[in-house]
Amino acid sequence: MRSGNSFGTCAYCGKRIMWIRTRAGKNMPVDPEMISYRRAKEGCRATEKIVTQIGEVVCADRVDSSEAEGVGYISHFATCPKRRG
């Protein structure tokens, strides 16, 4: 994990979140559970935006760890039940 990652609580739903600084220098709230991912094949659309431990935002699909090319976190913006429209 990059130094500077910290935990907090979502102001909207009250769930625990983790903050990761993206490569663009922005702090992004993510769900703290690590998931395995694989980038979509060329011409296919990925189902998730995943933030890696080093702050890279990757468009990919969740997969079983045996099929993974990497691990990361799901943005809490995508999962917060109070922010969904």
Contacts in CASP RR format, 6 or more apart in sequence:
PFRMAT RR
TARGET T0000
AUTHOR 0000-0000-0000
METHOD contacts of the structure
MODEL  1
MRSGNSFGTCAYCGKRIMWIRTRAGKNMPVDPEMISYRRAKEGCRATEKI
VTQIGEVVCADRVDSSEAEGVGYISHFATCPKRRG
1 53 0 8 1.000
2 20 0 8 1.000
2 21 0 8 1.000
2 53 0 8 1.000
2 54 0 8 1.000
2 55 0 8 1.000
4 19 0 8 1.000
4 21 0 8 1.000
5 18 0 8 1.000
5 19 0 8 1.000
5 20 0 8 1.000
5 21 0 8 1.000
5 53 0 8 1.000
6 18 0 8 1.000
6 19 0 8 1.000
7 16 0 8 1.000
7 17 0 8 1.000
7 18 0 8 1.000
7 19 0 8 1.000
7 32 0 8 1.000
8 16 0 8 1.000
8 17 0 8 1.000
8 18 0 8 1.000
8 19 0 8 1.000
9 15 0 8 1.000
9 16 0 8 1.000
9 17 0 8 1.000
10 16 0 8 1.000
10 17 0 8 1.000
10 29 0 8 1.000
10 76 0 8 1.000
10 80 0 8 1.000
10 82 0 8 1.000
12 80 0 8 1.000
12 82 0 8 1.000
12 83 0 8 1.000
13 80 0 8 1.000
13 81 0 8 1.000
13 82 0 8 1.000
13 83 0 8 1.000
15 31 0 8 1.000
15 76 0 8 1.000
15 80 0 8 1.000
16 32 0 8 1.000
17 29 0 8 1.000
17 30 0 8 1.000
17 31 0 8 1.000
17 32 0 8 1.000
17 76 0 8 1.000
18 29 0 8 1.000
18 30 0 8 1.000
18 31 0 8 1.000
18 32 0 8 1.000
18 73 0 8 1.000
19 27 0 8 1.000
19 28 0 8 1.000
19 29 0 8 1.000
19 30 0 8 1.000
20 27 0 8 1.000
20 28 0 8 1.000
20 30 0 8 1.000
20 51 0 8 1.000
20 53 0 8 1.000
20 55 0 8 1.000
20 73 0 8 1.000
21 27 0 8 1.000
21 28 0 8 1.000
21 55 0 8 1.000
22 28 0 8 1.000
22 51 0 8 1.000
22 55 0 8 1.000
22 56 0 8 1.000
22 57 0 8 1.000
23 54 0 8 1.000
23 55 0 8 1.000
23 56 0 8 1.000
23 57 0 8 1.000
28 51 0 8 1.000
28 55 0 8 1.000
28 57 0 8 1.000
28 75 0 8 1.000
28 77 0 8 1.000
29 75 0 8 1.000
29 76 0 8 1.000
29 77 0 8 1.000
30 51 0 8 1.000
30 73 0 8 1.000
30 74 0 8 1.000
30 75 0 8 1.000
30 76 0 8 1.000
31 73 0 8 1.000
31 74 0 8 1.000
31 75 0 8 1.000
31 76 0 8 1.000
31 79 0 8 1.000
32 73 0 8 1.000
33 73 0 8 1.000
33 74 0 8 1.000
34 71 0 8 1.000
34 72 0 8 1.000
34 73 0 8 1.000
35 50 0 8 1.000
35 62 0 8 1.000
35 71 0 8 1.000
35 72 0 8 1.000
35 73 0 8 1.000
35 74 0 8 1.000
36 62 0 8 1.000
36 63 0 8 1.000
36 64 0 8 1.000
36 65 0 8 1.000
36 67 0 8 1.000
36 68 0 8 1.000
36 70 0 8 1.000
36 71 0 8 1.000
36 72 0 8 1.000
37 48 0 8 1.000
37 50 0 8 1.000
37 58 0 8 1.000
37 60 0 8 1.000
37 61 0 8 1.000
37 62 0 8 1.000
37 63 0 8 1.000
37 68 0 8 1.000
37 69 0 8 1.000
37 70 0 8 1.000
37 71 0 8 1.000
37 72 0 8 1.000
38 60 0 8 1.000
38 61 0 8 1.000
38 63 0 8 1.000
38 67 0 8 1.000
38 68 0 8 1.000
38 69 0 8 1.000
38 70 0 8 1.000
39 46 0 8 1.000
39 58 0 8 1.000
39 59 0 8 1.000
39 60 0 8 1.000
39 61 0 8 1.000
39 69 0 8 1.000
40 46 0 8 1.000
40 47 0 8 1.000
40 59 0 8 1.000
40 60 0 8 1.000
40 61 0 8 1.000
46 59 0 8 1.000
46 60 0 8 1.000
46 61 0 8 1.000
47 61 0 8 1.000
47 62 0 8 1.000
48 59 0 8 1.000
48 60 0 8 1.000
48 61 0 8 1.000
48 62 0 8 1.000
48 74 0 8 1.000
48 78 0 8 1.000
49 57 0 8 1.000
49 58 0 8 1.000
49 59 0 8 1.000
49 74 0 8 1.000
49 75 0 8 1.000
49 78 0 8 1.000
50 57 0 8 1.000
50 58 0 8 1.000
50 59 0 8 1.000
50 60 0 8 1.000
50 72 0 8 1.000
50 73 0 8 1.000
50 74 0 8 1.000
50 75 0 8 1.000
51 57 0 8 1.000
51 58 0 8 1.000
51 72 0 8 1.000
51 73 0 8 1.000
51 74 0 8 1.000
51 75 0 8 1.000
52 58 0 8 1.000
52 70 0 8 1.000
52 71 0 8 1.000
52 72 0 8 1.000
52 73 0 8 1.000
53 71 0 8 1.000
53 72 0 8 1.000
60 69 0 8 1.000
77 83 0 8 1.000
END
